[in-house]
Amino acid sequence: MISSSVAASAVLLSLLCSQVLSFAPVPFPGARSTKLFSEVEAEAVEEAHLDPAETAVLFCKYQNDFATEGGLIYETVKEVIDATNMLENSRAFLDFARDVGCTVIHCPISLEPGVSGVTDKPFGVVDRIKAADALTFGEWGCEIIPSMVPVEGDLIFPKFGMCAFSSTDLDNELRGRGIKNVIVIGFLTNGSVESTVRSAYERCYDVFVLPECCAACSMEEHVFSINQNFGMFATLANGIAMMKALGA
């Protein structure tokens, strides 16, 4: 029996995903495809069955500096957040994951002022994060946004680099809980999400990504990772297909 909150989440995510499915082509040169996920793989997930007790959902970096107006990185990622409705999608999937009994894991990142936990010679987005002193431990920008705040029963694995595995004891926690399936969503599509996906794959988990629950610093970067990289390490699916696979 599916609870009313699960049903409501499914309806909400269905509406949100329909907007992603009809998303207009992204006008940038060299793109082979602008689909935000593979319809074939989405159908394959829908036909499959995943046991929620064996499934963990990793929510990467839903923090004020990324996801709230006034955050130091917000304007950089706002285009993709708005285009995919990723915050609304993510909240709907978070509610669903809790209701069906998936292991919910929040993976925020925090840095000491002026220090990068990724490299002492940062570049790209890490350089911008370091220069702005963004995601600083103890500051507002580092806090998880209110709509995604952990509740009793959720797990929190703060990380100090891109990957949710490399600087934490996450792998041992997952194995101790009998987790076989890992769903990764959040910020940035081509940063922490992709790094965590690759690491989960290397550790022999079955890995899934919901592109409409992810965002990058540009739509070009977002779509490139989805189209060119994720397919080697994970199954891409929309939220409704994943809900059905988990028993909705």
ZASERO-986749 format. One line per field, with one value per atom (N, C-alpha, C): x, y, z; atom name; residue in one letter; residue number from 0. Coordinates in steps of 0.05 Angstrom, whole numbers, always signed. Atoms other than C-alpha are relative to their C-alpha. Layout:
BEGIN
u <- (X/...)
v <- (Y/...)
w <- (Z/...)
nutor <- (CA/...)
lodren <- (a/...)
drenmar <- (NUM/...)
//
This chain:
BEGIN
u <- (+17/+0/+18/-16/+29/-14/+12/+19/-8/+10/-16/+23/-22/+49/+17/-14/+82/-15/+16/+25/+2/-3/+29/+27/-27/+104/+1/-1/+93/-14/+15/+41/+17/-16/+86/+24/-24/+148/-8/+10/+106/-3/+4/+87/+27/-26/+158/+16/-15/+188/-11/+11/+139/+11/-12/+170/+28/-27/+239/-2/+3/+215/-5/+6/+190/+20/-20/+252/+12/-9/+274/+29/-28/+340/+18/-18/+399/+18/-15/+432/+30/-29/+506/+13/-13/+555/+12/-14/+580/-16/+16/+524/-13/+11/+505/-30/+27/+441/-5/+7/+404/-21/+18/+360/+12/-10/+366/+1/-4/+360/-8/+6/+354/-27/+26/+283/+1/-3/+306/+8/-9/+343/-21/+22/+285/-20/+19/+239/+11/-12/+288/-1/+2/+289/-28/+28/+213/-8/+7/+210/+14/-16/+261/-13/+9/+249/+25/-21/+295/-12/+9/+288/+8/-8/+285/+19/-18/+320/+28/-27/+379/+9/-5/+378/+6/-7/+412/-1/+1/+400/+19/-20/+459/-8/+7/+439/+25/-25/+501/-3/-5/+512/-25/+24/+441/+4/-9/+471/-6/+8/+455/+17/-17/+516/-6/+8/+491/-29/+28/+416/-19/+16/+392/+9/-7/+388/+17/-19/+446/+24/-23/+490/+22/-23/+560/+3/-2/+551/-27/+28/+476/-4/+5/+477/+13/-14/+526/-16/+15/+480/-30/+29/+412/-12/+11/+403/-9/+7/+403/-20/+21/+364/-27/+25/+309/-10/+7/+311/-11/+8/+304/-18/+16/+264/+13/-14/+317/-5/+5/+302/-27/+26/+228/+0/-2/+244/+14/-16/+296/-16/+15/+249/-22/+20/+195/+12/-13/+244/+10/-8/+270/-23/+23/+200/-7/+6/+188/+20/-21/+255/-4/+5/+239/-24/+25/+169/+2/-1/+188/+23/-20/+247/+28/-28/+309/+17/-19/+371/+6/-4/+374/+26/-26/+444/+6/-7/+462/+30/-29/+532/+8/-9/+547/+31/-28/+616/+6/-8/+652/+30/-28/+718/+8/-11/+762/+5/-4/+768/+27/-25/+818/+13/-12/+831/-18/+15/+809/+5/-3/+796/+5/-3/+805/+29/-27/+873/+12/-12/+924/+5/-3/+925/-27/+27/+850/-3/+8/+821/-29/+28/+752/-18/+19/+694/+13/-14/+740/+15/-14/+782/-19/+20/+719/-10/+9/+696/+21/-21/+763/+3/-4/+770/-22/+23/+700/-3/+3/+710/-29/+27/+645/+1/+4/+618/+19/-18/+657/-14/+11/+646/-11/+12/+599/-15/+13/+573/-26/+27/+503/+2/-2/+527/+5/-6/+549/-24/+23/+482/-17/+19/+435/-25/+24/+375/-24/+23/+310/-17/+17/+272/+13/-14/+325/+13/-13/+344/-3/+2/+359/-21/+18/+307/+10/-7/+311/-2/-1/+331/+18/-19/+372/+28/-28/+447/+14/-16/+497/+29/-29/+566/+13/-14/+602/+25/-23/+656/+18/-20/+718/+12/-9/+727/-24/+22/+687/-15/+12/+674/-11/+12/+627/+13/-12/+668/+29/-29/+741/+8/-7/+740/-19/+19/+688/+1/+3/+670/-25/+26/+610/-2/+1/+629/-5/+5/+632/-28/+27/+566/-20/+18/+532/+1/-3/+560/-11/+11/+541/-30/+29/+469/-10/+9/+468/-9/+7/+462/+13/-10/+468/-3/+6/+438/+5/-6/+462/-11/+11/+423/+14/-15/+464/-12/+11/+435/+11/-9/+452/+18/-20/+508/+28/+5/+548/-1/+3/+528/+27/-26/+599/+22/-19/+632/-4/+4/+611/-17/+18/+555/+16/-14/+599/+23/-22/+658/-11/+12/+613/-11/+10/+581/+22/-23/+648/+11/-11/+671/-19/+20/+606/+2/-3/+614/+25/-25/+686/-3/+5/+660/-22/+18/+612/-29/+29/+546/-14/+16/+490/-7/+2/+489/-21/+21/+432/+2/+0/+427/-26/+25/+365/+9/-11/+389/-17/+17/+328/+2/-6/+352/+29/-28/+421/+3/-6/+451/+30/-28/+517/+3/-5/+548/-10/+12/+519/-15/+15/+470/+18/-18/+526/+15/-15/+566/-19/+20/+503/-6/+8/+482/+24/-24/+553/+5/-5/+563/-21/+22/+495/+4/-2/+505/+25/-25/+578/+13/-15/+600/-16/+15/+545/-6/+8/+526/+20/-21/+593/-1/-2/+581/-27/+26/+507/-23/+25/+436/-13/+14/+401/-30/+29/+327/-13/+16/+272/-12/+10/+241/-23/+23/+176/+8/-9/+211/+14/-14/+255/-20/+21/+194/-14/+14/+160/+19/-19/+224/+2/-2/+224/-27/+25/+152/-23/+22/+109/-23)
v <- (-24/+0/+25/-24/+67/+22/-21/+124/+24/-23/+188/+19/-17/+226/-10/+11/+178/+6/-5/+185/+30/-29/+261/+6/-4/+259/-10/+11/+216/+18/-18/+264/+25/-24/+324/-5/+5/+292/-6/+5/+269/+26/-26/+341/+13/-12/+364/-13/+14/+310/+5/-5/+325/+25/-25/+394/-6/+7/+362/-14/+15/+314/+18/-18/+373/+23/-22/+415/+5/-7/+452/-6/+5/+435/+22/-20/+470/+10/-11/+517/+4/-3/+503/-18/+15/+479/-26/+25/+409/-20/+18/+377/-21/+21/+309/-5/+5/+305/+19/-17/+349/-14/+14/+296/-1/+0/+300/-27/+27/+226/-19/+19/+163/-13/+12/+141/-30/+29/+70/-10/+8/+65/+6/-6/+99/-22/+22/+45/-25/+24/-9/+1/-3/+19/-5/+3/+22/-29/+28/-52/-16/+14/-70/+4/-3/-77/+3/-5/-47/-1/+2/-64/+26/-24/+1/-6/+7/-35/-4/+3/-46/+24/-24/+24/+24/-25/+87/+23/-24/+157/+20/-19/+205/+28/-28/+279/+17/-14/+318/+31/-29/+390/+17/-17/+417/+21/-20/+477/+28/-27/+551/+13/-13/+573/-10/+10/+529/+6/+3/+528/+22/-21/+592/+27/-27/+663/+14/-12/+701/-17/+18/+640/+7/-9/+651/-14/+15/+600/-1/+3/+606/+11/-11/+652/-16/+16/+606/-25/+25/+545/+5/-6/+581/-8/+6/+570/-29/+29/+494/-7/+4/+495/+6/-8/+533/-17/+16/+493/-27/+28/+425/-2/+1/+444/-18/+21/+405/+2/-2/+432/-12/+12/+414/-30/+29/+347/-14/+13/+332/-3/+2/+348/-22/+21/+304/-28/+26/+247/-6/+3/+258/-10/+9/+251/-29/+27/+189/-21/+19/+156/-6/+4/+167/-19/+15/+139/-30/+29/+74/-15/+14/+60/-1/-1/+77/+12/-13/+97/+28/-27/+173/+11/-9/+202/+28/-27/+276/+3/-2/+292/+29/-28/+365/+2/-5/+394/+24/-23/+441/+3/-6/+476/+20/-21/+515/+25/-25/+589/+0/-2/+597/-26/+27/+522/-17/+19/+474/-28/+28/+403/-18/+16/+380/+0/-2/+405/+27/-25/+458/+18/-16/+482/-2/+3/+489/+15/-15/+510/-5/+3/+516/+7/-7/+515/-1/+2/+494/+26/-25/+556/+22/-20/+599/-3/+6/+565/+10/-8/+577/+30/-29/+649/+15/-13/+666/-8/+11/+628/-11/+12/+592/-26/+26/+531/-3/-1/+552/-13/+14/+508/+20/-17/+540/+24/-23/+593/-7/+5/+602/-14/+12/+584/-30/+29/+515/-16/+14/+498/-13/+13/+449/+16/-17/+486/-11/+9/+483/-22/+21/+441/-27/+25/+387/-8/+4/+389/-29/+27/+321/-2/+6/+290/-26/+25/+233/-24/+23/+170/+4/-6/+205/-2/+1/+198/+25/-23/+256/-9/+6/+244/+25/-23/+311/-9/+7/+309/+24/-22/+351/+1/-1/+339/-6/+5/+322/-26/+27/+248/-5/+6/+226/-25/+23/+163/+5/-1/+185/+12/-13/+229/-8/+9/+190/-30/+29/+121/-10/+6/+118/-29/+27/+52/-20/+19/+15/+2/-3/+44/-13/+12/+23/-31/+30/-48/-11/+9/-54/-1/-1/-38/-18/+17/-87/+15/-16/-32/-11/+9/-55/+21/-20/+3/+28/-27/+75/+20/-21/+134/+26/-24/+198/+24/-24/+268/+24/-24/+340/+18/-19/+390/-12/-8/+392/-25/+23/+345/-12/+8/+343/+2/-2/+351/-22/+19/+317/-24/+22/+277/-20/+18/+249/-14/+12/+237/-22/+21/+199/-23/+21/+160/-19/+16/+137/-17/+15/+116/-22/+20/+79/-23/+20/+42/-17/+15/+23/-18/+16/-5/-21/+21/-50/+3/-5/-17/+3/-7/-13/+30/-29/+62/+12/-13/+106/+30/-30/+181/+10/-14/+225/+27/-26/+282/+24/-23/+325/+7/-7/+325/+8/-9/+351/+27/-26/+418/+4/-7/+444/+30/-29/+512/+11/-8/+513/-24/+22/+473/-17/+16/+453/-21/+19/+421/-22/+19/+388/-21/+19/+357/-17/+15/+337/-24/+22/+296/-22/+20/+262/-16/+14/+246/-15/+11/+230/-18/+13/+205/-20/+16/+177/-28/+26/+121/-22/+20/+86/-11/+8/+82/-3/-1/+89/-3/+0/+79/+27/-25/+144/-5/+4/+149/+25/-22/+199/-9/+6/+203/-19/+18/+169/-29/+27/+109/-12/+10/+104/-6/+6/+109/-26/+26/+52/-23/+21/+11/-7/+3/+22/-8/+11/-1/+19/-19/+61/-9)
w <- (+0/+0/+0/+2/-21/+16/-17/+29/-17/+15/+8/-7/+5/+14/-24/+23/-35/-26/+23/-83/-8/+5/-77/-13/+11/-90/-29/+27/-151/-20/+17/-180/-5/+3/-167/-18/+17/-198/-28/+27/-257/-16/+13/-272/-6/+4/-263/-22/+21/-306/-28/+27/-362/-12/+9/-366/-11/+9/-373/-27/+24/-427/-24/+22/-469/-2/-1/-456/-28/+27/-519/-3/+5/-552/+10/-10/-521/-22/+23/-571/+6/-2/-564/-20/+21/-617/+9/-5/-621/+17/-16/-581/-18/+16/-609/+7/-10/-567/+23/-22/-519/+19/-18/-486/+28/-27/-411/+12/-9/-403/-23/+21/-446/+4/-2/-459/+1/+0/-472/+27/-27/-406/+21/-19/-370/+0/+2/-396/+13/-12/-374/+30/-29/-304/+9/-7/-303/+1/+1/-320/+22/-21/-266/+27/-27/-192/+18/-19/-140/+28/-27/-67/+15/-15/-26/+23/-22/+31/-9/+11/-15/-16/+16/-44/+17/-13/-21/-20/+17/-48/+12/-9/-43/-10/+7/-42/+3/+0/-61/+1/-1/-38/-4/+0/-29/+21/-20/+7/-10/+7/+8/-21/+20/-32/-28/+27/-90/-6/+6/-83/+10/-10/-50/-11/+10/-78/+21/-18/-48/+6/-4/-45/-20/+15/-72/-27/+26/-129/-14/+10/-140/-28/+27/-200/-22/+20/-235/-8/+6/-230/-4/+2/-233/-26/+27/-308/+0/+1/-300/+21/-21/-234/-11/+11/-269/-23/+24/-333/+6/-6/-301/+25/-25/-238/+20/-16/-201/+30/-29/-132/+7/-5/-136/-5/+6/-168/+23/-21/-114/+25/-24/-57/-3/+4/-87/+2/-1/-95/+29/-28/-24/+17/-15/+4/-7/+9/-37/+12/-10/-17/+29/-28/+56/+4/-4/+49/-6/+7/+15/+14/-16/+61/-12/+10/+19/+22/-18/+58/-12/+10/+51/+12/-9/+55/-12/+9/+52/+0/+4/+26/-5/+4/+38/-1/+0/+27/+18/-16/+75/-2/+3/+68/+22/-18/+116/-16/+15/+97/-14/+15/+41/-7/+4/+37/-18/+16/-17/+10/-8/+5/-24/+24/-67/-10/+9/-87/+9/-8/-67/-24/+25/-140/-15/+12/-155/-26/+24/-222/-5/+6/-252/+23/-21/-203/+27/-26/-146/+6/-3/-158/+8/-7/-156/+28/-27/-92/+20/-18/-59/+1/+1/-83/+15/-13/-56/+29/-27/+9/+3/+0/-9/+15/-14/+28/+24/-23/+90/+24/-23/+150/+21/-21/+201/-10/+12/+153/-13/+12/+124/-27/+27/+54/+1/-2/+79/+10/-12/+111/-22/+18/+77/-2/+4/+47/+15/-17/+88/-13/+13/+36/+0/+1/+39/+26/-26/+112/+10/-10/+143/+23/-22/+189/+14/-14/+239/-19/+18/+202/-24/+21/+149/+10/-7/+148/-13/+10/+138/-2/+4/+108/-12/+10/+103/-15/+15/+51/-4/+2/+38/-28/+28/-36/-18/+19/-98/+6/-2/-84/+28/-26/-29/+13/-11/-20/+10/-4/-20/+27/-25/+43/+23/-21/+83/+3/-5/+110/-13/+12/+64/-10/+11/+30/+22/-22/+96/+11/-10/+118/-19/+19/+54/+0/+0/+56/+26/-25/+129/+0/+2/+110/-23/+22/+52/-25/+23/+0/-26/+27/-73/-21/+20/-110/+11/-9/-106/-21/+17/-135/+8/-6/-140/-14/+11/-150/+14/-13/-135/-17/+12/-150/+2/+27/-193/-18/+17/-249/-9/+10/-276/+21/-22/-208/+20/-22/-144/-9/+8/-177/-17/+17/-232/+14/-15/-186/+19/-17/-137/-16/+17/-193/-8/+8/-218/+23/-23/-149/+8/-7/-135/-20/+21/-201/+6/-6/-183/+24/-23/-118/-4/+9/-156/+10/-5/-136/-27/+23/-187/+3/-4/-199/-19/+15/-223/+4/-1/-239/-11/+10/-246/-9/+10/-291/+7/-7/-275/+29/-28/-203/+4/-1/-220/-13/+13/-240/-2/+4/-266/-4/+3/-279/-26/+25/-349/-11/+12/-390/-18/+17/-437/+16/-16/-381/+11/-10/-352/-21/+21/-418/-9/+9/-438/+19/-19/-374/-3/+2/-383/-26/+25/-456/-5/+7/-458/+22/-21/-390/+17/-20/-345/-10/+11/-392/+3/-5/-379/+28/-28/-305/+14/-14/-289/-20/+15/-313/+4/-2/-329/+0/-1/-312/+9/-12/-298/+26/-27/-230/+1/+0/-247/-5/+6/-277/+25/-23/-215/+23/-20/-169/-5/+7/-206/+6/-5/-202/+30/-29/-126/+13/-11/-119/+1/-1/-128/-18)
nutor <- (N/CA/C/N/CA/C/N/CA/C/N/CA/C/N/CA/C/N/CA/C/N/CA/C/N/CA/C/N/CA/C/N/CA/C/N/CA/C/N/CA/C/N/CA/C/N/CA/C/N/CA/C/N/CA/C/N/CA/C/N/CA/C/N/CA/C/N/CA/C/N/CA/C/N/CA/C/N/CA/C/N/CA/C/N/CA/C/N/CA/C/N/CA/C/N/CA/C/N/CA/C/N/CA/C/N/CA/C/N/CA/C/N/CA/C/N/CA/C/N/CA/C/N/CA/C/N/CA/C/N/CA/C/N/CA/C/N/CA/C/N/CA/C/N/CA/C/N/CA/C/N/CA/C/N/CA/C/N/CA/C/N/CA/C/N/CA/C/N/CA/C/N/CA/C/N/CA/C/N/CA/C/N/CA/C/N/CA/C/N/CA/C/N/CA/C/N/CA/C/N/CA/C/N/CA/C/N/CA/C/N/CA/C/N/CA/C/N/CA/C/N/CA/C/N/CA/C/N/CA/C/N/CA/C/N/CA/C/N/CA/C/N/CA/C/N/CA/C/N/CA/C/N/CA/C/N/CA/C/N/CA/C/N/CA/C/N/CA/C/N/CA/C/N/CA/C/N/CA/C/N/CA/C/N/CA/C/N/CA/C/N/CA/C/N/CA/C/N/CA/C/N/CA/C/N/CA/C/N/CA/C/N/CA/C/N/CA/C/N/CA/C/N/CA/C/N/CA/C/N/CA/C/N/CA/C/N/CA/C/N/CA/C/N/CA/C/N/CA/C/N/CA/C/N/CA/C/N/CA/C/N/CA/C/N/CA/C/N/CA/C/N/CA/C/N/CA/C/N/CA/C/N/CA/C/N/CA/C/N/CA/C/N/CA/C/N/CA/C/N/CA/C/N/CA/C/N/CA/C/N/CA/C/N/CA/C/N/CA/C/N/CA/C/N/CA/C/N/CA/C/N/CA/C/N/CA/C/N/CA/C/N/CA/C/N/CA/C/N/CA/C/N/CA/C/N/CA/C/N/CA/C/N/CA/C/N/CA/C/N/CA/C/N/CA/C/N/CA/C/N/CA/C/N/CA/C/N/CA/C/N/CA/C/N/CA/C/N/CA/C/N/CA/C/N/CA/C/N/CA/C/N/CA/C/N/CA/C/N/CA/C/N/CA/C/N/CA/C/N/CA/C/N/CA/C/N/CA/C/N/CA/C/N/CA/C/N/CA/C/N/CA/C/N/CA/C/N/CA/C/N/CA/C/N/CA/C/N/CA/C/N/CA/C/N/CA/C/N/CA/C/N/CA/C/N/CA/C/N/CA/C/N/CA/C/N/CA/C/N/CA/C/N/CA/C/N/CA/C/N/CA/C/N/CA/C/N/CA/C/N/CA/C/N/CA/C/N/CA/C/N/CA/C/N/CA/C/N/CA/C/N/CA/C/N/CA/C/N/CA/C/N/CA/C/N/CA/C/N/CA/C/N/CA/C/N/CA/C/N/CA/C/N/CA/C/N/CA/C/N/CA/C/N/CA/C/N/CA/C/N/CA/C/N/CA/C/N/CA/C/N/CA/C/N/CA/C/N/CA/C/N/CA/C/N/CA/C/N/CA/C/N/CA/C/N/CA/C/N/CA/C/N/CA/C/N/CA/C/N/CA/C/N/CA/C/N/CA/C/N/CA/C/N/CA/C/N/CA/C/N/CA/C/N/CA/C/N/CA/C/N/CA/C/N/CA/C/N/CA/C/N/CA/C/N/CA/C/N/CA/C/N/CA/C/N/CA/C/N/CA/C/N/CA/C/N/CA/C/N/CA/C/N/CA/C/N/CA/C/N/CA/C/N/CA/C/N/CA/C/N/CA/C/N/CA/C/N/CA/C/N/CA/C/N/CA/C/N/CA/C/N/CA/C/N/CA/C/N/CA/C/N/CA/C/N/CA/C)
lodren <- (m/m/m/i/i/i/s/s/s/s/s/s/s/s/s/v/v/v/a/a/a/a/a/a/s/s/s/a/a/a/v/v/v/l/l/l/l/l/l/s/s/s/l/l/l/l/l/l/c/c/c/s/s/s/q/q/q/v/v/v/l/l/l/s/s/s/f/f/f/a/a/a/p/p/p/v/v/v/p/p/p/f/f/f/p/p/p/g/g/g/a/a/a/r/r/r/s/s/s/t/t/t/k/k/k/l/l/l/f/f/f/s/s/s/e/e/e/v/v/v/e/e/e/a/a/a/e/e/e/a/a/a/v/v/v/e/e/e/e/e/e/a/a/a/h/h/h/l/l/l/d/d/d/p/p/p/a/a/a/e/e/e/t/t/t/a/a/a/v/v/v/l/l/l/f/f/f/c/c/c/k/k/k/y/y/y/q/q/q/n/n/n/d/d/d/f/f/f/a/a/a/t/t/t/e/e/e/g/g/g/g/g/g/l/l/l/i/i/i/y/y/y/e/e/e/t/t/t/v/v/v/k/k/k/e/e/e/v/v/v/i/i/i/d/d/d/a/a/a/t/t/t/n/n/n/m/m/m/l/l/l/e/e/e/n/n/n/s/s/s/r/r/r/a/a/a/f/f/f/l/l/l/d/d/d/f/f/f/a/a/a/r/r/r/d/d/d/v/v/v/g/g/g/c/c/c/t/t/t/v/v/v/i/i/i/h/h/h/c/c/c/p/p/p/i/i/i/s/s/s/l/l/l/e/e/e/p/p/p/g/g/g/v/v/v/s/s/s/g/g/g/v/v/v/t/t/t/d/d/d/k/k/k/p/p/p/f/f/f/g/g/g/v/v/v/v/v/v/d/d/d/r/r/r/i/i/i/k/k/k/a/a/a/a/a/a/d/d/d/a/a/a/l/l/l/t/t/t/f/f/f/g/g/g/e/e/e/w/w/w/g/g/g/c/c/c/e/e/e/i/i/i/i/i/i/p/p/p/s/s/s/m/m/m/v/v/v/p/p/p/v/v/v/e/e/e/g/g/g/d/d/d/l/l/l/i/i/i/f/f/f/p/p/p/k/k/k/f/f/f/g/g/g/m/m/m/c/c/c/a/a/a/f/f/f/s/s/s/s/s/s/t/t/t/d/d/d/l/l/l/d/d/d/n/n/n/e/e/e/l/l/l/r/r/r/g/g/g/r/r/r/g/g/g/i/i/i/k/k/k/n/n/n/v/v/v/i/i/i/v/v/v/i/i/i/g/g/g/f/f/f/l/l/l/t/t/t/n/n/n/g/g/g/s/s/s/v/v/v/e/e/e/s/s/s/t/t/t/v/v/v/r/r/r/s/s/s/a/a/a/y/y/y/e/e/e/r/r/r/c/c/c/y/y/y/d/d/d/v/v/v/f/f/f/v/v/v/l/l/l/p/p/p/e/e/e/c/c/c/c/c/c/a/a/a/a/a/a/c/c/c/s/s/s/m/m/m/e/e/e/e/e/e/h/h/h/v/v/v/f/f/f/s/s/s/i/i/i/n/n/n/q/q/q/n/n/n/f/f/f/g/g/g/m/m/m/f/f/f/a/a/a/t/t/t/l/l/l/a/a/a/n/n/n/g/g/g/i/i/i/a/a/a/m/m/m/m/m/m/k/k/k/a/a/a/l/l/l/g/g/g/a/a/a)
drenmar <- (0/0/0/1/1/1/2/2/2/3/3/3/4/4/4/5/5/5/6/6/6/7/7/7/8/8/8/9/9/9/10/10/10/11/11/11/12/12/12/13/13/13/14/14/14/15/15/15/16/16/16/17/17/17/18/18/18/19/19/19/20/20/20/21/21/21/22/22/22/23/23/23/24/24/24/25/25/25/26/26/26/27/27/27/28/28/28/29/29/29/30/30/30/31/31/31/32/32/32/33/33/33/34/34/34/35/35/35/36/36/36/37/37/37/38/38/38/39/39/39/40/40/40/41/41/41/42/42/42/43/43/43/44/44/44/45/45/45/46/46/46/47/47/47/48/48/48/49/49/49/50/50/50/51/51/51/52/52/52/53/53/53/54/54/54/55/55/55/56/56/56/57/57/57/58/58/58/59/59/59/60/60/60/61/61/61/62/62/62/63/63/63/64/64/64/65/65/65/66/66/66/67/67/67/68/68/68/69/69/69/70/70/70/71/71/71/72/72/72/73/73/73/74/74/74/75/75/75/76/76/76/77/77/77/78/78/78/79/79/79/80/80/80/81/81/81/82/82/82/83/83/83/84/84/84/85/85/85/86/86/86/87/87/87/88/88/88/89/89/89/90/90/90/91/91/91/92/92/92/93/93/93/94/94/94/95/95/95/96/96/96/97/97/97/98/98/98/99/99/99/100/100/100/101/101/101/102/102/102/103/103/103/104/104/104/105/105/105/106/106/106/107/107/107/108/108/108/109/109/109/110/110/110/111/111/111/112/112/112/113/113/113/114/114/114/115/115/115/116/116/116/117/117/117/118/118/118/119/119/119/120/120/120/121/121/121/122/122/122/123/123/123/124/124/124/125/125/125/126/126/126/127/127/127/128/128/128/129/129/129/130/130/130/131/131/131/132/132/132/133/133/133/134/134/134/135/135/135/136/136/136/137/137/137/138/138/138/139/139/139/140/140/140/141/141/141/142/142/142/143/143/143/144/144/144/145/145/145/146/146/146/147/147/147/148/148/148/149/149/149/150/150/150/151/151/151/152/152/152/153/153/153/154/154/154/155/155/155/156/156/156/157/157/157/158/158/158/159/159/159/160/160/160/161/161/161/162/162/162/163/163/163/164/164/164/165/165/165/166/166/166/167/167/167/168/168/168/169/169/169/170/170/170/171/171/171/172/172/172/173/173/173/174/174/174/175/175/175/176/176/176/177/177/177/178/178/178/179/179/179/180/180/180/181/181/181/182/182/182/183/183/183/184/184/184/185/185/185/186/186/186/187/187/187/188/188/188/189/189/189/190/190/190/191/191/191/192/192/192/193/193/193/194/194/194/195/195/195/196/196/196/197/197/197/198/198/198/199/199/199/200/200/200/201/201/201/202/202/202/203/203/203/204/204/204/205/205/205/206/206/206/207/207/207/208/208/208/209/209/209/210/210/210/211/211/211/212/212/212/213/213/213/214/214/214/215/215/215/216/216/216/217/217/217/218/218/218/219/219/219/220/220/220/221/221/221/222/222/222/223/223/223/224/224/224/225/225/225/226/226/226/227/227/227/228/228/228/229/229/229/230/230/230/231/231/231/232/232/232/233/233/233/234/234/234/235/235/235/236/236/236/237/237/237/238/238/238/239/239/239/240/240/240/241/241/241/242/242/242/243/243/243/244/244/244/245/245/245/246/246/246/247/247/247)
//
